[in-house]
Amino acid sequence: MPRPQVLCVGNSSSIRRLCRLFRESKEFELVKAENDIQAMAVMNANLTINAVILDHELLGVKGAELAAGMKLLKPHLLVILLSACAPVVVDATHFLDAAVAKGSDAFAKVTTQLRELRATHSSPASTQA
């Protein structure tokens, strides 16, 4: 069974650390984009991306804005925002599946969220409409 593809967007130390840990874990296939333009190019070229982890603080755009565009392109995409700012998370909840605070345990939290979201989205109840 192929590993789920996760797009990590951003160039902060938190995102770089998260990407390194994802590569080491080998549980997910990692695709990296440093900014919104690269991220949208990946999304347009690769329809097998299963989830996106993005930093709220991106150069030129906020992560929540990018999440909105990605959800318009692919509504069932799992989107996790990495942020140190709680009000941002509250304001963007309709574009996000989960939000994780930056910190030393972010990888564990993101991995847990991805597993839970994957299970929720792949259950028979979630595929019926």
Backbone torsions as a table, in degrees:
resi	resn	phi	psi	omega
1	MET	NA	130.5	-178.6
2	PRO	-67.9	149.2	177.3
3	ARG	-73.9	142.7	176.2
4	PRO	-62.2	140.3	178.1
5	GLN	-90.6	129.0	179.8
6	VAL	-119.8	125.5	176.2
7	LEU	-94.1	121.1	176.2
8	CYS	-103.2	124.3	-175.1
9	VAL	-118.4	123.8	176.6
10	GLY	137.9	169.7	-179.7
11	ASN	-134.0	17.4	178.0
12	SER	-75.0	165.8	178.5
13	SER	-62.5	-32.9	178.7
14	SER	-64.7	-44.4	179.6
15	ILE	-69.2	-42.0	178.5
16	ARG	-60.0	-42.5	178.4
17	ARG	-64.2	-44.0	179.2
18	LEU	-60.8	-43.7	178.5
19	CYS	-61.3	-43.5	179.5
20	ARG	-61.2	-43.7	-179.7
21	LEU	-66.7	-37.2	176.4
22	PHE	-64.0	-43.0	177.9
23	ARG	-60.4	-42.0	-178.7
24	GLU	-69.0	-33.4	-175.7
25	SER	-72.2	-31.4	-179.9
26	LYS	61.4	11.3	177.8
27	GLU	-78.7	-32.2	-179.5
28	PHE	-125.3	150.2	173.4
29	GLU	-86.8	125.7	-173.9
30	LEU	-95.9	133.7	170.4
31	VAL	-123.0	134.0	-173.2
32	LYS	-116.0	138.2	172.0
33	ALA	-136.6	135.7	-177.2
34	GLU	-87.4	-19.1	-177.2
35	ASN	-149.8	179.6	-176.6
36	ASP	-65.4	-36.4	-179.0
37	ILE	-65.9	-46.5	177.6
38	GLN	-63.2	-41.1	-178.4
39	ALA	-62.3	-45.5	-179.8
40	MET	-68.6	-32.3	175.8
41	ALA	-64.0	-42.3	177.1
42	VAL	-62.9	-44.7	-179.3
43	MET	-62.4	-40.5	-179.8
44	ASN	-71.2	-31.0	-177.4
45	ALA	-90.3	-23.7	-170.6
46	ASN	-130.8	98.0	-178.3
47	LEU	-83.8	9.3	178.6
48	THR	-99.6	6.9	175.4
49	ILE	-66.0	126.1	-178.5
50	ASN	-93.9	-29.7	-175.8
51	ALA	-153.0	156.1	177.4
52	VAL	-129.0	133.8	171.7
53	ILE	-115.9	120.9	-177.9
54	LEU	-133.4	147.8	177.3
55	ASP	-79.2	141.5	177.0
56	HIS	-68.2	-34.9	-176.9
57	GLU	-93.0	90.2	175.8
58	LEU	-109.2	154.1	179.4
59	LEU	-69.2	116.8	175.6
60	GLY	88.9	-14.6	-178.2
61	VAL	-153.2	151.9	175.6
62	LYS	-89.1	148.6	-179.2
63	GLY	-57.0	-36.9	179.8
64	ALA	-64.5	-35.9	176.9
65	GLU	-65.8	-42.9	178.0
66	LEU	-64.8	-39.8	177.9
67	ALA	-59.0	-40.9	179.5
68	ALA	-61.0	-45.7	178.6
69	GLY	-63.8	-39.1	179.6
70	MET	-67.1	-39.9	179.5
71	LYS	-66.9	-32.7	175.4
72	LEU	-65.9	-39.2	179.8
73	LEU	-71.4	-40.7	-176.0
74	LYS	-142.5	86.9	-172.0
75	PRO	-58.2	-28.2	-177.4
76	HIS	-91.8	6.2	178.0
77	LEU	-64.8	135.8	175.9
78	LEU	-84.4	124.3	-177.1
79	VAL	-123.4	124.8	177.9
80	ILE	-119.7	125.6	179.9
81	LEU	-98.4	133.1	176.5
82	LEU	-104.3	115.3	-174.9
83	SER	-149.9	151.7	173.7
84	ALA	-100.2	4.2	-172.9
85	CYS	-115.0	102.7	-176.9
86	ALA	-59.1	-41.9	-180.0
87	PRO	-59.9	-32.6	178.2
88	VAL	-62.2	-43.2	-178.6
89	VAL	-62.5	-43.0	179.7
90	VAL	-64.0	-43.3	-177.7
91	ASP	-68.5	-24.0	-173.3
92	ALA	-109.1	15.6	-172.5
93	THR	-61.3	-28.2	-179.0
94	HIS	-74.5	-11.0	175.7
95	PHE	-105.0	-7.8	-173.5
96	LEU	-114.9	147.1	171.3
97	ASP	-92.2	-27.0	179.1
98	ALA	-161.8	159.9	175.0
99	ALA	-134.8	140.6	-177.3
100	VAL	-129.8	134.9	177.6
101	ALA	-73.2	142.2	175.0
102	LYS	-65.7	147.0	177.9
103	GLY	156.5	-177.8	-174.8
104	SER	-66.9	-24.2	-179.2
105	ASP	-101.0	15.1	-178.0
106	ALA	-60.5	-40.1	-179.0
107	PHE	-60.6	-46.3	179.4
108	ALA	-62.3	-42.2	179.9
109	LYS	-66.2	-43.9	-179.9
110	VAL	-65.2	-43.9	178.9
111	THR	-60.7	-43.5	177.0
112	THR	-60.8	-45.7	178.9
113	GLN	-61.3	-43.8	179.6
114	LEU	-61.5	-43.6	179.0
115	ARG	-63.1	-44.8	179.9
116	GLU	-65.4	-44.2	-180.0
117	LEU	-66.0	-39.9	177.5
118	ARG	-61.1	-44.2	179.6
119	ALA	-64.0	-42.0	179.9
120	THR	-64.9	-45.6	-176.8
121	HIS	-75.1	-20.1	179.9
122	SER	-99.0	-2.2	179.1
123	SER	-72.8	151.6	-179.0
124	PRO	-55.4	-36.2	-178.9
125	ALA	-64.8	-33.1	-178.1
126	SER	-79.5	-17.4	-179.7
127	THR	-93.7	-9.2	178.2
128	GLN	-87.0	135.7	177.8
129	ALA	-143.4	NA	NA
